[in-house]
Amino acid sequence: MSSREQILGRVRRALADMPRDDAPDGPDGPKKSDGPGSHGPGQVAGYEEAVAREYLREHGERSAAQTAELLAENLADYRALVHRCTEDELPSLIGRLLADHGTRTVLAPAGLDPAWLSATDVERVEDRAESTAHELDGVDSVVTACAVAIAETGTIVLDGGPDQGRRRITLVPDHHVCVVRVPGQVVSSVPQALERLDPARPLTWISGPSATSDIELDRVEGVHGPRTLEVVLVD
């Protein structure tokens, strides 16, 4: 018996007592199950009905303000720098963050609100498809929005929207400023975030600045992404 046959045999035995459901239609029309324990060609288990999905959608009940606070706490726990401001304060805050970082060039996606960078005079770099990794490595900072932020995991998710740009612009420059609108873009849990995201889009999940550890647990930041992540929560 080959390894493939052994593995498939174990799968069949594990599924033997699962109730069956109509299989997907094939080229010859609808295929019906042959009953419990059947594993004929094209047959699949009715997982949606047979497998209980009773996991918690979120851990505890929180108000919008409490959810935002949890997001800020978990972002900080991942060593992201968290800032809070109002919409009117956002341009001046972004300008200060860029100045404090010593930014000379900043990359902004084409769909980013131009008002966000109105309080800074640093050189703007366009998000161009032909930009090379070497060119992006020369950019000091990047400013983007986000698609959604997850409080329980301290994660921000980008989906390549007009105000977020191409995936690589947030993976190569050393300093990323990401703006999150509160409470509209903040959810409690991963299941809630997935409901808002399109799986066909280029999703980037970010939990703190880039970091990795070797076998001796020596932490190194900035190996495969920004060394500094600053998240601005805009009320």
N, C-alpha and C positions, 0 to 999 in steps of 0.2 A: 504493500500500500504506500502510495506517495504521500509526501507531506501535505500536499493540497487536499488529497482525499481524507486524510486524518483531520485536518482543520474543518473541512466541510461537514464531516461526520459529527464532530463535536457540536457544530452550529445546529445541525438537524436535531440532535438529541436534546439540546437546550431549548429548542422551539417546539418540541414534540407535543407538549401539553397546552400550547397556546391556541385559542380559538381562531378560526380562519375567517377571512373576509373576501369579498370579490377582488380579484386581482386586476391590475390595470388592463385596459383593452389591448389586444394584440392585433396583428395584421388581419387575422381571420375573424375579428369581432370580439365581443366580451368573453373573457375567460372566467370561469367559475371555479371556486375552491372545491376540492374533492372531499372536504370534511376535515375534522380534527386530525392532526398528525400527518396530513398529506403534504408532500413536498414535490409535487410534479412540476414539469417545466412551466416556467412563468408564474408559479404560485408565490404569493407573498402573504405574510401575516397581516391582519388588520391592526397594526400597531396603534393607530389613533384610538381605537376602541379597547384594545387588549392591554395596553401598557398604561398604568396609572401615572398621571403627571400631577402629583399632589405637592410639589415643592412650593415653597413660599415665594410669592412674587416680590415681596420686600420684607425686611426684618423689622417688624414694629411699625407703628403708625406715627408719622411725623407731619408737622405743618410744613408749609413751603419754606418758612424761615428756618426751621430746624433742619430741613433737608439741605438748605444752602450752607448752614453752619457745619453739617457733617461733611459736605463736599470740601469745604475749606480746610477742615481738620485733616482729612485723609490726603488731600493734595500736599499739605505741609508735611505730613508724615512721610511722604515719598520724596521730600526735599524740593518740592516746587515752591516758588516764592508767590504768595497769594496776596492780592491787593483788592480792596473794595472801593467802589466809587459810584457816583451817579452818572447818568448819561452826559450831563453838562460838564462834569469833571474829567471825563474820559480823555479828551485830546491833551489836556495839560498833564495828566498822569502818564500817558504813553510818551509824551515828550520828555518827561522827567526820567522815566525808565531807560529810554534810549540814551539820554545824556549821562546818566549814572553808569551805564555800561560802556561809555566811550564810543558809541556807535558813530561811524562815519558814513556807512551805507546801509540802507534798510530796504528789504524786498517786501513789496505789498502786492497781493493778488489783484487782478483787474477789477473784481467786484467788491473790493473792500471800500467801505464808506470813506470818501476822501477827507471828511471832517475829522476822522480819528487821528490823522497825521498832520492836521492843520497847525499844531502848536510846535512843530519841529521843522528845522530847515536842513536836516541831513539829506544827503543825496539819495534819491529814490532809484531802485532797480526794478525793472519790470519782470514779471513772471513769464518768461519766454520758453516755448517748447524746445528751442535749439540750445538753451543754456546747458553747458557741460557741468559735470560735478566739480571740476577744477574752478570754473567761474563762480559757482555757488559757494564754494569753500572760501572765496574771497569776500563774501557778503558778511557784514558784521551781525545783522539782526534780521528777523522776519516777524511781521505782525499779521496775524490771521484772526478770523472768527472761528467758530466750531459748529458742529452739527448738533451735538448733545453732550452733556456731562453727567457722570454717574456718581452719586454721592457715596454709596456704600463701598465703592472700590477706589474712589479718588481718581477717576479716569475721565479724560476728555477724548471725544471721538471726532475725527475729521472725515468728511466724505467727498472731498475734492470739489465742493461747491464753489461758485464764483468768488465768494469772500474768503475761501480757504486755499485755493490754488492747487497746483500739482503736488502730489505726495512728496516728491523729493525736496521741495523748497523748505519743508519742516524737518528734514532728516539730515541735511548737510550743514547749513549755517549753525554757528555755535550758540546762538541766543534766540529763543523763540518767545514772543509775547502773544498769548492767546486770550481773546476776549470771550467771555461767557455771559450771556444775558440771563439774569435771575428775576423771576423763577422760571421763565418760559423755556429755557434750554436745559433745565436741571431736572433729572429724575432720580428716584431712589436706587433702582436696581438695574442689573444687566437685562433681565427680561423686559422691563419697561423701555430700556434704550433700544433693544432690538426691534420693538414694534415701530419705532420711529425711523429706522434706518433701512435703506435699500441695499440688499445683499449684492446687487449687481454693480454697486459703486465701489470705488477704491477706498476702502475704509482703513483709517489709521487710528489705532487705539493707543493712547498715551497715558501712562501712569508715572508721572514725575519725569525728571531729566533722564537722558540716556545713562544707563549704568550697567556694569557687569562685574562679576567676581571670579577670581581664579580658584583653584582647588584649595588654596590657603585662606580663602574668603577675604582677600584684599579687594576692596571696592574701587573701581575705576569708572569715572564718569566721562561722557563725551566720546566714547569709542564708536558708537554707531548712531549718533544723533546729537541733539543740542546738549551742551554741558549745563546750560542754564535755561530753565523753563519758568516763565513768569505768567501766572494766570490772573486775569483781571475779572472780577465778578462785578458786573454792572447791574445795579438795582434800577 
